[in-house]
Amino acid sequence: MRKEQVYNLIGIGIGPFNLGLAALSHPIAELKTLFLDQRDGFNWHPGLMIDHVTLQTPFLCDCVSMADPTNPLSLLNYLKQTDRLYQFFIRENFFIPRKEYNRYCQWVVEQLPQCQFSTQVVDIEYEDGLYIIKAYHTKTKETLVYKTERLVLGTGTQPSVPSFIPKDDPRILHTGNYLYRKEELLSKGKKIAIIGSGQSAAEVFYDLLQSRGGDTDLGWYSRPDRFFPMEYSKLTLELTSPDYVDYFYSRTETTRKEILSKQQSQFKGINYDLINDIYDFIYDLSIDNADPKLKIIPNSQLNRVDNASSDYLNLEFTQLEQDVPYKQEADYLILGTGYRYHEPSFLKNIQSRIKRDSAGLYDVNRNYTIDLDGNGIYVLHAEVHTHSYISTDLGMAAYRNSYIINDILGREHYKIEKKIAFQDFDVEKYTFLPTAKI
């Protein structure tokens, strides 16, 4: 009788983070792994794959290089195998186009037979020390069952849409769907409004700014008091370090929330060069056109969208510093309101194994687990509240994946830098007790 396959770990979701884990675990013979995704193939944010847009992290933040620079699944090897390495060298730019990163990831998937697509996980149960995964193959329609010692949740985030936004109105879309609707926007949108102060909103605004016809009004509205750049100074970048993870994790739940509230510009701003490109483009427009049909208004909080009229959307704002309400009309509203983690429904039958904090969020251990035993359910991109904003940073993905692999193996297979920052975030080593008087 054939023995039933039991995996050491199964990853659910194949985005960049779990793909990196698959790539780094692939050479380790003692690890039996499987990675599942309900999509038909890897395609990273296809609705935002705008021409000429680059990653905001250097090319070394690929699936493997920061953990193992010799790994054959590196971006440099991809470029070599596709006859692009010398062109990349001559380009002299650390920041690769987003389209190229997507194609690189698709190439990595092709090298990894343990990555299985068209497989939707519908339920998980826990029996006799194993997680029993029930899945549905979306093409063959068959039911699949897998057993594993550990889970790695990498289901990613979903578009975040404020609750007051009308549902199912085709005139309202998230930036994540922008390219699917771009042609329609340009052909029918006489007034287009974009909401948001982050990178996606800026990219969509700039793309429409360059593509629109002369009769299209374009508006960009932001709640913060300015369109601020993401801070990339080198000492600030040390907040994306193992040192800072340790420091942040050791703070109280309340202190972590306070810290995160102060770090918006480090992780949620706009690329500095993009802001300048937008300004320069508008400046050129203004030379021959006194009215370029543009509105750029910061300090603007969108409070309500009235979609009762079939002719237009009525957008109701408040200018926060003036405390003045005002209205704008739009044919289309594009929401650059970011992404948010949504807990998958397939966890419903193993809730008793998951730790929670006072807010009901995952109580994530330092080793990225959320189960009571601290060795069974790992999370990727769901631990901002415990491990800081670098949980969303591609540059730290290889570090986290190395940490998880080493934790599973019980030894250091991948060397992990424990201190890379010149700064001291934790000063406890400098504290001392006063000398007792004799």
N, C-alpha and C positions, 0 to 999 in steps of 0.2 A: 504494500500500500504506500502510495506517495505521501510523504510528510508534508503537512500544510505549511506554507511559507509564513514565517513570522519576521517582520521587519524590525530593525533596531529603531528606526524613526521613519515617520511619514510626514511630509510637509504638505500642507493644504494651502493652495494658492501658489502660482509661479509668477511673481513679480520679480523685480531686480534683487530683492533681499533673499527670497527663498531660492532664486536661481543661483545666487552666489553661494548659498549653503550647499546646493546640489553640486556645484562645480568643485568646491573645496572638499566635500566628502567623497567625491567620485574616486580619487586615487587610493582611498583607504579601504583595503580589502576586507577588513573585519567589520565594516559598517555596511549593513544591508539597508538601503534607503529606497524610498519611492516618493515622488512629488506629483501631486494631482492638481489639475486646474479645470474649471468648467468651460473655459473658452476653447476655441478650436486651435489656437496657437498663440504664441507670444506676440503681443503688439502693445507697446508702452505708450499710453496716452495718445492714441491715434488722432483724436479730435483736436489736439494741440500740436501736431507735428508740422508746425509752420516753417516755411523755408527760411534758412539762415539763422534759426534760433539755436543757441548752443546750451550745453549743460552749464550749470553754475558751479560745478566742481571739476577739478582737473582730470585728465584722462586716466591717471593712476587709480582713480576710484572706479575701476572696473570690477568684475566679479571676484577676482583673485589676487591682483598684484600686491595690495597692501598686506596680505597675509603670506603670500608666497610669490615673489617676483619671478621665479623660475617656472611657474605653472604654465603649461601649454595653452590654457584657455584665457590667456591675457589679451588685452586689447592690442598690444604691440604684435603678438603672434597672429591675431586675426588680420591685422593690416598687412603683415608679411605674406600670409597665405592668400590674400586677395589682391596682391600686387599693388598695395597702396602705401607701403611703409615709407618709401622715399618721398612721395608726394606729401605725406604727413610731416616728414622731417623738414621739407622745404617750407611748408606752411608756417612753422615756428609758432604754434599756438597750443597752449595746454588745454584749451577748452574746445572739445569736439562738438560738431553739430549734433543736435538731438536725434536727427534721422540716422546718423551714423552709429550712435549709441544703440538705437533700436535694432539696427541691422546686426551689430555686434552681438547683442543678446540673442537674437534669433540664430546666429551662427553657433553660439554656445549651446543653445537648446539642441541643435542638431548633433552635437557631440555627446549628449547625455541621454542614454536610453531610459534612465529612471524617471525622466520627465514625461508625464502622461497627460495629454489634454483631452478635451471633450468628456471629462469625468466630473460630474457634479456630486459633491458629498452632501448627503441628505440627513444622516444621523450618525451619532457616535455613542457607543455604550462602553462600559468598563466591566470586564469580567476576568477574574483570576489573574490579576496583574497585567492584563493586556487591554488595549483600546481596540474595540471592534468598530471598524468604519464601514458604513453602508453607503454605497454610491450608485449613481445612475449614469450609464454611458449615453450621452445625448445623441449619438449617431446610430449605434446598434440597438439602442433601447433596452439593453440588458441591465440587470441588477448585479452589482459587484460587491464583494465583501473582502476586506483586508484586515489583517491583525498586525498590531505594532506595539512595541514597548513604550514608545514616546511619540508625541505629536509636536509639530512645529506649525504654529498658526501664522500664516503669511498672507492673509486674505486682503490686506491693504485697506485703503480708505475709499469712501464714496463721496460724490459731490455733496457739499453742504448747502442746503437751500433754506433760508429763513422761513419760519412757520407761517408768516403772514403773506407770503408770495402765493398768488393764485395757482392752483394745481391744473395741469393738463391744458394750459393755454399755449398754443404753438408759437405765439409771439414772444414767449419767454424761454430762454435757454441758459444753460450753464456754460462757462468757457470750455469745459471738457468736451462739449459737443460742437465747438465753434466751426471746425473745418467741414463737418457734415452739412452745415447750414450756410456756409460762407457765400455760395453762389446766390442763394435765395436772399440773403441779407443785402447783397450788393444790387440785386435786380429789383427788389421790392421795398427795401428799407429807405425811406426818405428821411426818417429821423431815427437814429440808433443811439441808445443810451447804454453805457457800460458802468457797472458798479464794482468798486473794489480798488484796493491800494496795493495789491501784490503783483508778483511777476506775471501771472497769467492774464490779469486784466490789462497790464501794460503791453504785453505782447499782442493781445487781440486789438487793442486800441491802435498800436503802431501799424499793424498789418492792414486794418481798415483804413487808417489814415493814408496809407500809400496806395490802396486799391480802389477806394471809392470814387464815384463820379462827382462832378462838380455840383450836383443838385442834392447831395446827401448831407444832412446835418449830423454831426457826430458829437456826443457828449460823454464826458468822463467824470464820474462823481466818486468822491472818496470820503470816508468818515474821519480819518485822521486829519490833523491840521496841515499836512503837507504830503506830497508824494515822495516818501523817503527812500533812500537807497539802502540796500542790504549792506551791512557793515562787513568789510572784508579785510580790515587791518590785521596785521599778523598776531598781535597779542590777543585780539578778540578771537581769532581763529583757534587759539589755544583752548577755548571753551569746547571745541570739538576734540577732546582728548580723553584717554582712559583716566588721567588724573582727575579731570573734571567730573566724569561719571561717578567715580568713587566719592568725591566731595558732595555732589548733588544728591546722590542716593542716601547719604548718611544724614541729610537734613530731615526735619520733621515734615509731615504732610502739609502743614500750614505754611512753613517757610518755603517749601518747593513751589507752592502756588504763587507766593509773593515774588520769588525769583523769576518764574516764567512770565509773569505779567510785565516785567521790566526788560524782557529780552526780545521784544517784537522786531526791533530794527536789525538784530543779528540774524534772524531766521525768516522773517516774513516781509522783507522789503523788496525793492526792485533793483535789478542789475544797474550799477552806476552808469555804464556805457549806454544802456538802453534809454535811460532818462535823458541823457545828453543827445542821443540820436533823435528822440522824439522832439526835443526842443529845437534842434537844428533843422529838422524837416519843416516844422511849423514856421520857423523864421524864414526859410526859403519861400514858403507859400505866401507869407505876408508881404514879400517884395512887390509882387504883382497883384495881390488881392487883399484889399483892406478888410474884407469880411470873408475869412476862410471857412465860415460855417462850422465853427468849433466852440464848444464850451468845456472848460476844465475847471471844476469847482470842488475844492477840498472842504473840510469841515461840514460835510453834508451827510446827514443820516437819513436813509430811506426808511420811512415809517409805514407806508401803505402803497399798494398798487391797485388802482381801480381799473378793472378791465371790462366794465359794463358796456362800454362803447365798442362796436365792431370796427370803428374807424381808427382808434388810437388807444394807447395805454396812458392813463393819467398817473404820474409818479408824484407822490407827496413826500417832500423832504423837510428837514429842519436844519438850518445853518446853526451849528451848535454853539459857536462863540457869540454870535449875535442873538441866539435864541429866537430866530425868525423863521416861520414856516414859509415854504414856497413850493410851486408846482412846475412840472415839466411834462411835455407830451412826447411820446415815442411810438414809433411803429413796432420796434423790437427792443427788448430789454435783455442785455447779456449780463449774467451774474458771475462776477469774479469773486465769489464768496468762499473759495477754498474747498478743502476736503476734510472729512471727519471719519474717524474709525467707527464702524458699526459692528457690534458683536454678532457673529454668525449664529443663525437659528439652529444649526446642527449641534450646538453645544448644550441644548436643553436637557438632555438626559445624563449629562455629567456635571451639572451645576454643583452638586454636592462636593465635587473634588476641587473646585476653584475657589481660591482665596479672594476676598474683597476688602477694600478699604472703607472708610466711613462714608464716602460718597458713592459707594457701589461699584467703583472701578476695580479693575484687576489690581490686586495687591502683589505687584511683581517683585520677585526675589532678585537679589543682585545678579544671579546667574540666568536671568531672563525667564524663569519659570513662574507659573501662577498656580500650580497644583499644591495640594496640602503637603505632599511628600518632598516637594522641591526638586524633582528630577524627572517629571513625566510630561508636562505641557509647557513648551517654550513659546514665546510670542515675539514677533518682529513687527515693529512700527506701531505697537500698541502700548508703549511704556514711556511716553513723553512725561507723564506726571510723576514717574519714579526715577527715570534715567536721563531727563532733560530733553531739550529739543534735538539733540544730536541723534535721537532715535530715528528721526526722519532723514538724516544726512547720509547720502550715498557714500561719502568719504569714510564713515565709520562702520559701514556694513560688513566689511571684511573682518574688522576687529570683533564685532559682535558674533559673527559666524564662527570665527576662530575660538572665541570664548565658549560658545555652545558645543562645538565639536570636542574641545578639550575636556569640557565638563562631562560629556557623555562617555568619552574614552577613559576618564579618570587619570589622564596624563597630559603633558604638554606636547601635543603633536605639532601644533603651529605655535611658533614663538610669539608671545604677546608682549609688546612694550608696555611696561607698567607705569613709566613716568616719561613723558615726552615734553611736558610744558616747562618753560623757564620760570613760570609763576608758581607761587605757593598759594593754593586755594584754601588749604586747611592749615591753620597755625597752631594746632594743638601741640605739635612737637616743640614749639617755642615757649609753651607755658611752663611754669614751675611753681612749686610750693615754697612759701617763705621759710627760711631757716629757723628752726625752733630755738628759742633762747634756753640756755642751760643755767 
